[in-house]
């Protein structure tokens, strides 16, 4: 937990700087692929994901350590060869877990957040799941366990493997020559994120593209078929917490409404998009029919609201950095209370970006939640020890946030006219 938190203290600012660089690069080149509202939603999603992971809010059904202990035929030292084997093993496992997430209803809910953006940029790489509570990833690492790859090697390689998937989420890099046959490139991954019929459910590879070539899921990017991004059932919200549970909500509704008991169970394990015939007829859901002619989600926001949303994001980034850097000092259950504030804050300001009429209530709830801890402890999780007087600055921010949330909510109709 603490080790991962320390890694993120370096990774989070680095990713943030690269996202901003891509935006300014796009503006300079006349092709801005990073709209502010989309970027803020993506970065806030990344914050909820890393908070969940650092706090360990997941249930691992089978750990790699257990597999290694029970199945390992060898006990080998951690040489560079072993690290290379571990990297390939992780990528093989990543291919299959990724593919399964796209092919079965029950697993798509864990992955929809990553595809929910109707843009394709570095920021959308950070749209990662908080709904994946039960993890089965280690099952696909059986070959590595057989070979005796030590658990500590997997623990080091796994974050590197994850972070190495960031760079290819961009439209500013074209095809890359011979590398197209070996590694996953931006061209390959643009195909994967596209909803064009020709591109759907292709290119599941995470680092190496040859898995797709070997297992029949490869599709090259075709210049005559420009990629259109998103999901075929648009999420229509900037709120990453809502997005994380949208598909699950639909499955629960469909299972409840289905007349046949068999369909109530079957729906979970059927291919993605399958719905009981009776439910699909009585309760149709909106789906994009023509990928080249549909309206992207983009509720009109004033410049002031966009600026304020960005400020909210920056405040959260600072608070997360403090949390990850002081996990041991804050201790339990404090870190979980702190994490609760992060989730509540993201929910509140993305509801405001969605222009929902009850957004102000969520911001007041966020403020009340934080004030409770400030009043009962006299501080915000020892923040004043790092920066004297910080608790008063934080309290001022909470007051300002509540006021602006009410202000923007009440001006909703005027914003519609302006936009």
C-alpha positions in Angstrom: 0.0 0.0 0.0 2.6 2.5 1.1 5.1 1.5 -1.7 2.4 2.0 -4.4 1.5 5.3 -2.8 5.1 6.5 -3.1 5.2 5.4 -6.7 2.1 7.4 -7.5 3.6 10.5 -5.8 5.9 10.6 -8.8 3.6 9.1 -11.5 0.5 11.4 -10.9 2.3 14.7 -11.5 4.2 13.2 -14.5 0.9 12.0 -16.1 -0.7 15.4 -15.4 2.2 17.3 -17.1 2.0 15.0 -20.1 -1.7 15.4 -20.5 -1.3 19.2 -20.4 1.6 18.9 -22.9 -0.6 17.0 -25.3 -3.3 19.7 -25.1 -0.9 22.5 -25.7 0.7 20.6 -28.5 -2.7 20.0 -30.1 -3.5 23.7 -29.9 -0.2 24.6 -31.5 -0.7 22.1 -34.3 -4.3 23.1 -34.8 -5.7 19.8 -33.7 -6.8 20.0 -30.1 -7.8 16.4 -29.1 -8.2 17.2 -25.3 -11.4 19.2 -24.6 -11.2 20.6 -21.0 -14.4 18.9 -19.8 -13.3 15.5 -21.1 -9.8 16.0 -19.6 -11.2 16.9 -16.2 -13.5 13.9 -16.2 -10.7 11.5 -17.2 -8.3 12.8 -14.6 -10.9 12.7 -11.9 -11.6 9.1 -12.9 -7.9 8.3 -12.5 -7.9 9.8 -9.0 -10.8 7.6 -7.9 -9.0 4.5 -9.3 -5.7 5.1 -7.6 -7.4 5.9 -4.4 -9.3 2.6 -4.5 -6.1 0.7 -5.3 -3.9 2.4 -2.7 -6.5 1.8 0.0 -6.7 -1.9 -1.1 -10.5 -1.8 -1.7 -10.4 -5.0 -3.7 -10.9 -8.7 -3.1 -8.3 -10.9 -4.7 -9.8 -14.3 -5.2 -6.4 -16.0 -6.0 -3.2 -14.2 -5.3 0.0 -14.7 -7.4 1.8 -15.5 -4.2 -0.5 -18.5 -3.5 -0.2 -19.7 -7.1 3.6 -19.5 -6.9 3.7 -21.4 -3.6 1.4 -24.2 -4.8 2.3 -24.6 -8.4 5.9 -23.6 -8.7 8.1 -26.4 -10.0 11.3 -24.3 -9.7 12.6 -21.7 -7.3 14.7 -19.2 -9.3 16.5 -16.0 -8.5 15.3 -12.6 -9.7 17.7 -12.0 -12.7 17.0 -9.8 -15.7 15.9 -12.9 -17.6 13.3 -13.6 -14.9 12.0 -10.0 -15.1 11.7 -10.4 -18.9 9.7 -13.6 -18.4 7.5 -11.9 -15.9 6.8 -9.0 -18.3 5.8 -11.4 -21.1 3.6 -13.4 -18.6 1.9 -10.2 -17.4 1.2 -9.2 -21.0 -0.2 -12.6 -21.9 -2.5 -12.4 -18.8 -3.4 -8.8 -19.7 -4.4 -9.8 -23.2 -6.9 -12.4 -22.0 -8.4 -10.4 -19.1 -8.8 -7.5 -21.5 -10.4 -9.7 -24.1 -12.8 -11.3 -21.6 -13.8 -7.8 -20.4 -15.0 -7.0 -23.9 -16.7 -10.3 -24.6 -18.9 -11.0 -21.6 -21.6 -8.9 -19.9 -20.5 -9.5 -16.3 -16.9 -8.3 -17.0 -17.7 -5.3 -19.2 -18.8 -3.2 -16.2 -15.2 -3.3 -15.0 -13.9 -1.8 -18.2 -16.5 0.5 -19.7 -15.0 3.5 -17.9 -11.9 3.2 -20.0 -13.8 3.4 -23.2 -16.4 5.9 -22.1 -14.6 9.0 -23.5 -15.8 10.1 -26.9 -12.3 11.5 -27.4 -8.9 9.7 -27.7 -6.1 11.3 -25.8 -3.6 10.6 -23.0 -6.1 11.7 -20.4 -8.5 8.9 -21.3 -5.8 6.4 -20.5 -6.4 7.3 -16.9 -10.1 6.4 -17.0 -9.7 3.2 -14.9 -12.2 1.1 -13.0 -13.3 1.5 -9.4 -16.0 -1.2 -9.9 -13.5 -4.1 -10.2 -13.9 -5.2 -6.6 -13.1 -8.9 -7.3 -9.9 -9.5 -9.2 -9.2 -12.7 -11.1 -6.1 -11.5 -13.0 -3.7 -13.9 -11.2 -5.4 -16.9 -12.7 -3.8 -16.1 -16.1 -0.4 -16.0 -14.5 -0.3 -19.8 -14.0 2.5 -20.2 -16.6 4.7 -17.8 -14.6 3.9 -19.6 -11.4 4.9 -22.9 -12.9 8.2 -21.4 -14.0 8.9 -20.2 -10.5 8.8 -16.4 -11.1 9.1 -14.9 -7.6 6.1 -12.9 -6.4 8.3 -9.9 -5.6 9.2 -9.7 -9.3 5.6 -9.6 -10.3 5.0 -6.9 -7.7 7.7 -4.7 -9.4 6.9 -5.5 -13.0 3.1 -5.0 -12.7 3.2 -1.2 -12.1 5.7 -0.8 -14.9 3.6 -2.8 -17.2 0.6 -0.7 -16.3 2.3 2.6 -16.7 3.8 1.5 -20.1 0.2 1.5 -21.5 -0.2 5.2 -21.1 1.8 6.7 -24.0 -0.1 5.2 -26.9 -3.4 6.9 -26.1 -2.9 9.7 -28.6 -3.9 10.9 -32.0 -0.6 12.8 -32.6 1.6 9.8 -33.4 1.1 8.1 -36.8 2.2 4.6 -37.8 5.6 3.6 -36.5 7.1 1.3 -39.2 8.4 -2.1 -38.2 7.4 -1.5 -34.5 3.8 -2.0 -35.7 4.5 -5.7 -36.0 5.9 -6.0 -32.4 4.4 -3.6 -29.9 1.0 -1.9 -29.4 1.3 1.5 -31.1 -1.1 4.5 -31.0 -2.4 3.3 -34.4 -3.3 -0.1 -33.0 -5.0 1.4 -29.9 -7.0 3.9 -31.9 -8.6 0.9 -33.6 -9.3 -0.6 -30.2 -11.0 2.4 -28.8 -13.1 2.9 -32.0 -16.8 2.0 -32.3 -16.7 1.7 -36.1 -18.1 -1.7 -37.1 -14.8 -2.6 -38.8 -12.8 -1.9 -35.6 -15.0 -3.2 -32.8 -13.5 -5.8 -30.5 -10.0 -5.7 -32.0 -6.4 -5.2 -30.8 -6.7 -6.3 -27.1 -2.9 -6.3 -26.7 -1.4 -4.2 -23.9 2.3 -4.0 -24.7 2.8 -6.6 -27.5 0.6 -6.8 -30.6 1.6 -10.3 -31.6 -1.0 -11.8 -29.2 -3.7 -10.3 -31.4 -2.0 -11.5 -34.6 -1.8 -15.1 -33.1 -5.3 -15.2 -31.7 -7.2 -13.6 -34.5 -8.2 -10.3 -33.0 -5.8 -8.0 -35.0 -7.1 -5.1 -37.1 -4.9 -2.5 -38.8 -6.0 1.1 -38.8 -7.3 2.0 -42.3 -6.9 5.7 -43.5 -10.2 5.5 -45.3 -12.0 4.5 -42.1 -11.4 7.3 -39.5 -11.8 6.1 -36.0 -14.8 7.3 -34.0 -14.4 6.9 -30.3 -16.6 6.0 -27.3 -19.1 3.2 -26.6 -22.1 2.2 -28.7 -24.4 2.9 -25.7 -23.1 6.4 -24.8 -22.7 7.1 -21.0 -23.9 10.8 -21.3 -22.2 12.0 -18.1 -18.9 13.4 -16.9 -19.3 11.6 -13.6 -16.8 8.7 -13.5 -18.4 7.1 -10.5 -21.8 6.9 -12.3 -20.0 5.5 -15.4 -18.4 2.8 -13.4 -21.8 1.3 -12.5 -24.0 2.1 -15.4 -23.6 -1.3 -17.2 -24.1 -3.2 -13.9 -27.2 -1.2 -13.2 -28.6 -2.2 -16.6 -27.8 -5.8 -16.0 -29.5 -5.8 -12.7 -32.6 -4.1 -14.2 -32.7 -6.5 -17.1 -32.3 -9.6 -14.8 -35.1 -8.3 -12.6 -37.5 -7.6 -15.5 -36.8 -10.8 -17.4 -39.7 -13.2 -17.3 -37.7 -16.4 -17.6 -35.6 -17.5 -14.7 -33.0 -18.9 -17.1 -32.6 -15.4 -18.6 -32.2 -13.9 -15.2 -29.0 -16.0 -14.8 -28.0 -16.2 -18.4 -27.7 -12.5 -19.0 -24.5 -12.2 -16.8 -22.5 -14.7 -18.9 -23.7 -13.9 -22.4 -21.7 -12.0 -24.9 -21.6 -8.2 -24.4 -24.8 -6.5 -25.4 -27.1 -9.5 -25.1 -30.4 -8.8 -23.5 -33.5 -11.0 -22.9 -35.8 -10.7 -25.9 -38.8 -9.7 -23.8 -36.8 -7.0 -21.9 -35.2 -5.6 -25.0 -38.7 -5.2 -26.6 -40.3 -3.6 -23.6 -37.4 -1.5 -22.4 -35.2 -0.4 -25.4 -31.9 1.4 -24.6 -30.4 4.2 -26.7 -27.6 2.9 -29.0 -25.6 4.6 -31.7 -26.8 3.4 -35.1 -24.6 5.5 -37.3 -21.2 6.2 -35.8 -20.5 9.0 -38.2 -23.7 10.9 -37.3 -24.4 11.3 -33.6 -24.1 14.1 -31.1 -21.2 13.9 -28.7 -22.0 14.6 -25.0 -21.1 18.2 -24.3 -23.4 20.1 -22.0 -22.7 23.8 -22.3 -20.5 25.2 -19.6 -19.4 28.7 -19.0 -15.7 29.5 -18.9 -16.1 30.3 -15.2 -17.5 26.8 -14.5 -14.7 25.2 -16.5 -12.1 27.1 -14.6 -13.7 26.3 -11.3 -13.9 22.6 -12.2 -10.1 22.7 -13.1 -9.4 24.3 -9.7 -11.4 21.5 -8.0 -9.2 19.0 -9.8 -6.0 20.7 -8.7 -7.2 20.8 -5.1 -7.9 17.1 -5.2 -4.5 16.4 -6.7 -2.8 18.2 -3.8 -5.0 16.3 -1.3 -4.2 13.0 -2.9 -0.5 13.7 -2.9 -0.8 14.5 0.8 -2.7 11.2 1.5 -0.3 9.0 -0.5 2.7 10.6 1.1 1.4 10.2 4.7 -0.5 6.9 4.7 1.4 5.5 7.8 1.0 8.8 9.7 -2.7 9.1 9.0 -3.3 5.4 9.7 -6.5 3.4 9.7 -9.4 4.1 9.7 -8.3 7.7 8.8 -7.1 6.9 5.3 -10.5 5.4 4.5 -12.3 8.5 5.8 -9.9 10.6 3.7 -10.6 8.3 0.7 -14.3 8.8 1.2 -13.9 12.6 0.9 -12.0 12.1 -2.5 -14.9 10.1 -3.9 -17.5 12.5 -2.6 -15.6 15.5 -4.0 -15.3 13.9 -7.5 -19.0 13.0 -7.5 -20.0 16.6 -6.5 -18.0 18.6 -9.0 -18.7 16.2 -12.0 -22.4 16.4 -11.2 -22.0 20.2 -11.5 -20.2 19.7 -14.9 -23.2 17.6 -15.9 -25.4 20.6 -15.0 -27.5 18.4 -12.7 -30.0 20.4 -10.6 -29.0 18.6 -7.4 -25.2 19.2 -7.8 -25.2 21.8 -5.1 -26.6 19.3 -2.6 -23.7 17.0 -3.2 -21.2 19.8 -2.6 -22.9 20.7 0.6 -22.7 17.1 1.7 -19.0 17.1 0.8 -18.5 20.2 2.9 -20.4 18.8 5.9 -18.5 15.5 5.7 -15.1 17.4 5.8 -16.3 19.9 8.5 -17.3 17.0 10.8 -13.7 15.7 10.9 -12.3 19.3 11.2 -14.5 20.1 14.2 -14.1 16.7 16.0 -10.3 16.5 15.5 -9.3 20.2 15.2 -7.4 19.4 12.0 -7.7 17.7 8.6 -5.8 14.4 9.2 -2.7 16.1 10.7 -2.4 18.5 7.7 -1.5 21.4 10.0 1.7 19.6 11.0 2.9 19.9 7.5 1.6 23.4 6.9 0.6 25.5 9.9 -2.8 27.1 9.3 -3.6 24.7 6.4 -6.9 23.7 8.1 -8.2 27.2 7.8 -7.2 27.4 4.1 -9.0 24.1 3.6 -12.1 25.3 5.4 -12.1 28.5 3.3 -12.0 26.3 0.2 -14.9 24.2 1.4 -17.0 27.4 1.9 -16.0 28.8 -1.5 -16.8 25.5 -3.1 -20.3 25.3 -1.6 -21.1 28.9 -2.5 -19.9 28.5 -6.2 -21.8 25.2 -6.5 -25.0 26.9 -5.5 -24.3 29.9 -7.7 -23.6 27.8 -10.8 -26.6 25.6 -10.1 -29.0 28.6 -9.9 -27.6 30.1 -13.1 -28.3 27.0 -15.0 -31.0 28.4 -17.3 -28.9 31.5 -18.1 -25.9 29.2 -19.1 -28.2 27.4 -21.5 -29.0 30.6 -23.2 -25.4 31.7 -23.4 -24.2 28.4 -24.8 
